[in-house]
Amino acid sequence: MHKIFNIISFYCIYSKVLILFQIVVFFMRVKIFGAGSIGNHMAYAFRTKGFEVHVCDNDIEALTRMEMNIYPERYGKWDSKIKLYESSNAPIGGFDIIIIGTPPESHLDIAFSVLKENPGGLLIEKPLTYPFNDDLKKFYDLSKNVKTKIFIGYNHVVSSSIQKLNNLLKENIIGEILSIDVNFRENWDGIFKAHPWLDGPKDSYLGFYNKGGGATCEHSHAINMWQHLSKMCNKGRILKVSSLLKFSEEDNINYDSIALVNVTTEKKLIGRIVQDVVTKPHEKIAKIIGNEGTIEWFCNFTPSMDKIILSRFNEEPQSIDFPKTRNDDFLQEINYLINELKNPGKYIDINLKNGYETMKVIEGIFQSHQDQEIVNIDY
C-alpha cells in the first residue's frame, strides 16, 4: 500500500512538473513594430495564447489609436497587458519572436537592427521590401549567417485550405499539371476601411509602387501563391515573366492598379498571375489544371469560409469547405511560426527564401513592363 502511495505521489509530482515545463516552453515574449492594422491583428493573435506582447511605433498617435479605437472596436475591449512604447523607448533583447508590421520601405532597416537582438524568430510583413532595394541581397546573404529564423507574412499558404490543397497535389489526383492560374483581384476599399485615418492611397506607401504599394506589391500574395503551388507540383521556380501593368499617376501618386503577368518555370510549366486593386466584388482564386482534372481554391468564398472544388474528368465535382474567421488567418500564421521554432526546417512555406524569391519576381514584373519584353529572373 505504501509503495502504491509513493507511485501515485511520484506520478502527481511528475505531472505537475511536466505541466509547468509545458507552460514555460509555450510562454513567449513578442515585440511588434507597427501599431497599424497588422500590428493589432498580431497582438490579438499572440495574446490569445497568453504571450507577453510589446508594441512599438514611431507615431504616438498610432499607439493611441490602437489602444482607444482599433483594438477595442475589433476585439471588444482593450487588453491592458499589451505594453505600448514609442519606438525609441522600446525594450531591446530577450524576445522570442519579433514582428515587423510597418510600411515596406522601412522593413529592411528595422530588420537589420532586429537581427542584433538575436530573437528566435522574425516575421516581416509582405512584401519583404520595395522593388529594386539595393539592401535586399545584402539582407538575404546576412540571413544565412544568423540563428534567427526569418519569415515573410504570406499567410495564405499556411492556411488550412492550402494545406489540404498541398495534400491533394501530392496525391497526384489530377494527373500531370499543365498550367496554374492565380488571381488576387480586390478593390482596396477594404484596406482603407481598416485604416480609416488614411484618406486614400496618396496618404501612405500604397499609392507608390517604388515604396512597396500598388497591385503588384500589395497583392503579391498571388505571386507567392503561384510560386508555392508550382513547388508543390514539382515544377520549379518562376524563370521568366512577361507583364503588362496599368499605372495611375494622378494627384502626385504613382502605382500600378492592374498587373497581368505570364510566367514560365524552370521545368517549362506556364501560367498566369493577375493582381489588381480595382475589382468589386473581390476574386481570390487559384486554378490548377491537370490532364485528369482541375482543382480550384477560393479564398474568402464567403466572409467566413474558404473552399476547394476538385473536378476530375467524368466524375461529379467535390466541394470541401473550410470555415474560418478573419482572426484565424493570423492565428494559423503564428502557430506556424511557433511550430518552426520548435521543429526547425520542417515548416518552410513562409520562410525568407520564398519571400526573397517573391520579391525577385516582383522586380522582374516591373522590369518586363518597363522594357516591354520577357525577363529572366536572376535569383
C-alpha positions in Angstrom: 0.0 0.0 0.0 2.9 2.3 0.9 4.6 1.5 -2.4 1.4 2.3 -4.3 1.1 5.6 -2.5 4.7 6.5 -3.4 4.0 5.7 -7.0 0.9 7.9 -7.0 2.7 10.7 -5.3 5.6 10.5 -7.8 3.1 10.5 -10.7 1.4 13.6 -9.4 4.6 15.5 -8.8 5.9 14.4 -12.3 2.6 15.6 -13.9 2.9 19.0 -12.2 6.5 19.4 -13.3 5.5 18.4 -16.9 2.7 20.9 -17.0 5.0 23.6 -15.6 7.6 22.7 -18.2 5.0 22.9 -21.0 3.9 26.4 -19.7 7.5 27.6 -19.7 8.1 26.2 -23.2 5.0 27.7 -24.7 5.3 31.1 -23.0 7.0 33.7 -25.3 7.9 37.3 -25.3 6.8 39.1 -28.5 7.7 42.5 -29.8 5.7 44.1 -32.7 6.9 47.0 -34.8 3.9 49.0 -36.0 0.6 49.8 -34.3 -1.5 49.8 -37.5 -3.9 47.1 -38.7 -1.4 44.3 -38.9 0.1 45.2 -35.5 -3.4 44.9 -34.0 -4.1 41.6 -35.7 -0.8 40.1 -34.5 -1.1 41.5 -31.0 -4.5 39.9 -30.5 -3.4 36.6 -32.0 -0.4 36.3 -29.7 -2.5 37.4 -26.6 -5.0 34.6 -27.3 -2.1 32.3 -26.5 -1.2 34.2 -23.3 2.1 35.5 -24.6 3.7 38.7 -23.4 3.2 41.4 -26.1 5.1 44.7 -26.6 4.1 47.0 -29.4 6.2 50.0 -30.6 5.6 52.7 -33.2 7.3 56.0 -34.2 3.9 57.7 -34.2 2.4 58.3 -30.7 -0.9 58.9 -32.4 -0.8 55.4 -33.8 -0.3 53.9 -30.4 -3.2 55.9 -29.0 -5.4 54.9 -31.9 -4.5 51.2 -31.3 -5.5 51.5 -27.6 -8.6 53.7 -27.9 -10.0 52.7 -31.3 -8.7 49.8 -33.4 -8.2 47.1 -30.8 -11.3 47.6 -28.7 -13.5 48.1 -31.8 -12.3 44.8 -33.3 -12.0 42.6 -30.2 -14.4 44.1 -27.7 -12.1 45.8 -25.3 -8.5 46.9 -24.9 -6.1 44.3 -23.4 -4.2 46.2 -20.7 -1.5 43.5 -20.6 -0.3 44.8 -24.0 2.6 47.2 -23.5 2.9 50.2 -25.8 6.1 52.1 -26.5 7.3 54.9 -28.7 10.0 53.1 -30.8 12.9 55.0 -29.3 11.9 53.7 -25.8 11.0 50.1 -26.7 12.8 47.3 -24.8 15.7 45.7 -26.7 16.6 42.0 -26.4 15.1 38.9 -24.8 12.3 38.4 -27.3 11.4 35.1 -28.7 9.5 36.5 -31.7 9.7 39.9 -33.3 7.1 41.1 -35.9 7.8 43.9 -38.4 4.4 45.3 -39.5 5.5 48.7 -40.7 5.4 50.1 -44.3 7.6 48.1 -46.8 10.1 50.9 -47.2 11.2 50.6 -43.6 11.2 46.7 -43.4 14.9 46.1 -44.0 16.2 49.0 -42.0 14.3 47.6 -39.0 15.2 44.0 -39.8 19.0 44.7 -39.8 18.6 46.2 -36.4 16.4 43.5 -35.1 18.9 40.7 -36.0 21.3 42.3 -33.5 18.7 41.4 -30.8 19.0 37.7 -31.8 15.3 36.7 -31.4 14.3 33.1 -32.1 12.0 34.2 -34.9 11.5 37.3 -37.1 8.4 37.8 -39.2 8.4 40.6 -41.8 5.1 41.6 -43.2 4.8 41.2 -47.0 6.2 42.4 -49.3 9.7 41.9 -48.0 10.7 45.4 -49.2 10.1 47.8 -52.1 11.3 47.0 -55.7 14.9 47.3 -56.5 16.1 48.0 -53.0 19.9 47.6 -53.0 19.8 46.2 -49.5 17.7 43.1 -50.5 20.6 40.9 -51.5 22.7 42.1 -48.6 19.9 41.2 -46.1 19.3 37.8 -47.7 23.1 37.0 -47.6 23.3 38.1 -44.0 20.4 35.9 -43.0 22.4 32.8 -43.9 24.8 33.6 -41.1 22.4 34.2 -38.2 20.5 31.9 -35.9 17.2 33.8 -36.1 14.5 32.1 -38.2 13.1 34.6 -40.7 9.6 34.5 -42.2 7.7 36.7 -44.6 4.0 37.3 -44.0 2.4 35.4 -46.9 -0.1 33.8 -44.6 -2.4 32.3 -47.2 0.0 29.5 -48.0 -0.2 28.3 -44.4 -4.0 28.3 -44.2 -5.8 25.0 -43.5 -7.3 25.1 -47.0 -4.0 25.4 -48.7 -2.5 22.6 -46.5 -5.3 20.4 -47.8 -4.6 21.5 -51.4 -1.0 20.6 -50.8 -2.0 17.1 -49.9 -4.3 16.7 -53.0 -1.4 17.7 -55.2 1.0 15.3 -53.5 -1.6 12.5 -54.3 -1.3 13.4 -58.0 -5.1 13.4 -58.0 -5.5 15.4 -61.2 -2.5 13.8 -63.1 0.2 15.8 -64.8 0.0 19.5 -64.1 -0.4 21.6 -67.3 -0.9 25.1 -66.0 -1.7 27.2 -62.9 -3.6 30.5 -62.7 -3.8 32.7 -59.6 -6.0 35.8 -59.4 -6.0 38.2 -56.5 -8.4 40.9 -57.7 -9.7 43.1 -54.9 -10.6 46.7 -54.7 -8.6 48.2 -51.9 -11.6 49.9 -50.3 -11.3 47.2 -47.7 -7.8 48.3 -46.8 -8.9 51.9 -46.3 -11.9 50.8 -44.2 -9.3 49.0 -42.0 -7.3 52.2 -42.0 -9.9 55.0 -41.6 -7.2 57.5 -40.7 -6.0 57.3 -44.3 -7.8 59.4 -46.9 -6.7 57.3 -49.9 -3.6 55.8 -51.5 -1.8 59.2 -51.5 -1.6 59.2 -47.7 0.6 56.1 -47.4 3.0 53.9 -49.3 0.1 52.3 -51.0 0.0 55.0 -53.7 3.6 54.5 -54.7 4.9 51.3 -56.4 8.5 52.3 -55.5 7.6 52.3 -51.8 6.0 48.8 -52.0 2.5 49.9 -52.9 0.2 49.2 -55.8 -1.2 46.0 -57.1 2.0 44.1 -57.8 3.4 44.6 -54.3 0.4 45.0 -52.1 -1.4 41.9 -53.5 1.8 39.9 -54.0 0.0 37.1 -52.2 -0.9 35.9 -55.7 2.7 35.8 -56.9 3.7 34.0 -53.8 0.8 31.5 -54.1 1.7 30.7 -57.7 5.3 30.0 -56.6 4.1 27.9 -53.8 1.8 25.8 -55.9 4.4 25.3 -58.6 6.8 23.9 -56.0 4.1 21.6 -54.6 3.7 20.3 -58.2 7.5 19.8 -58.5 7.6 22.3 -61.4 10.3 24.6 -60.0 10.8 28.3 -59.6 9.5 31.0 -61.9 12.2 31.6 -64.5 10.6 34.0 -67.0 8.0 36.7 -66.7 6.1 38.9 -69.2 3.9 41.6 -67.7 1.5 44.4 -68.6 0.7 46.9 -65.9 -1.7 49.8 -65.8 -0.4 52.8 -63.8 -2.3 55.5 -62.0 -0.3 58.7 -61.9 -2.8 61.4 -61.0 -2.6 63.5 -57.8 1.1 63.0 -57.3 0.8 59.3 -56.9 2.4 56.5 -58.9 1.1 53.0 -58.5 0.0 50.0 -60.7 -3.7 49.4 -60.3 -3.8 46.3 -62.6 -1.0 43.7 -63.2 -1.3 41.0 -65.8 1.6 38.5 -65.7 2.5 35.4 -67.7 5.1 33.2 -66.2 7.2 30.1 -67.1 9.1 27.9 -64.6 12.4 26.1 -64.7 10.5 23.0 -65.8 8.5 24.7 -68.5 5.2 25.0 -66.6 3.3 28.0 -67.9 0.7 30.0 -66.1 -0.8 33.4 -65.3 -1.0 35.8 -62.4 -3.5 38.6 -62.2 -3.5 41.2 -59.3 -5.4 44.4 -59.1 -6.8 46.9 -56.6 -10.0 47.8 -58.5 -12.2 44.7 -58.7 -15.6 44.5 -56.9 -16.6 42.1 -55.6 -13.2 40.5 -54.9 -11.9 37.4 -56.6 -9.1 35.5 -54.9 -8.7 32.2 -56.6 -6.2 29.6 -57.8 -6.8 27.1 -60.5 -4.5 24.1 -61.1 -5.2 22.4 -64.4 -4.1 18.8 -64.9 -4.6 16.2 -67.6 -7.1 14.4 -65.5 -9.0 17.3 -63.9 -8.8 20.6 -62.1 -8.5 21.9 -58.6 -9.9 25.3 -57.7 -9.1 27.2 -54.5 -11.3 30.1 -53.4 -10.1 32.4 -50.6 -13.0 34.0 -48.8 -15.6 32.2 -50.9 -17.8 33.8 -48.2 -16.5 36.1 -45.5 -16.4 33.1 -43.2 -15.2 30.3 -45.5 -12.5 29.2 -47.9 -13.4 26.5 -50.4 -11.8 23.9 -52.7 -13.5 22.3 -55.7 -12.0 19.2 -57.1 -13.2 18.3 -60.6 -11.9 15.0 -62.1 -12.9 14.1 -65.6 -16.2 12.1 -65.8 -16.8 12.5 -62.1 -19.0 14.8 -60.0 -17.1 17.8 -58.6 -16.3 17.5 -54.9 -16.5 20.6 -52.7 -14.6 21.0 -49.5 -15.4 23.9 -47.2 -13.1 25.5 -44.6 -14.9 27.6 -42.1 -12.8 30.4 -40.6 -12.8 33.9 -39.2 -10.5 36.8 -40.1 -8.6 36.2 -36.8 -7.9 32.6 -38.0 -5.6 33.9 -40.8 -3.2 35.3 -38.2 -3.6 32.5 -35.6 -2.7 29.9 -38.2 0.3 32.0 -39.1 1.7 32.4 -35.6 1.1 28.7 -34.9 3.2 28.0 -38.0 6.0 30.3 -36.6 5.9 28.5 -33.2 6.0 25.1 -34.8 9.0 26.1 -36.9 10.8 27.4 -33.9 10.2 24.0 -32.2 10.9 21.9 -35.2 13.5 23.8 -37.4 13.5 23.1 -41.1 10.1 21.2 -41.1 7.9 24.2 -41.8 9.3 26.3 -44.7 6.4 27.6 -46.6 6.8 31.2 -45.5 10.5 31.3 -44.8 12.7 34.1 -46.0 13.9 32.1 -49.1 10.4 32.0 -50.5 9.7 35.7 -49.6 13.0 36.7 -51.3 12.1 34.8 -54.4 8.7 36.5 -54.5 10.5 39.9 -54.3 12.8 39.0 -57.2 9.7 38.1 -59.3 8.1 41.4 -58.4 11.2 43.2 -59.6 11.1 41.1 -62.8 7.5 42.1 -63.4 8.3 45.8 -63.2 11.4 45.3 -65.4 9.3 43.4 -68.0 6.7 46.2 -68.1 9.4 48.8 -68.5 11.3 47.0 -71.2 8.3 45.6 -72.9 9.9 42.2 -73.2 10.2 38.8 -71.5 12.6 39.0 -68.5 14.6 36.2 -66.9 14.5 36.1 -63.1 18.0 36.3 -61.6 17.7 34.9 -58.1 
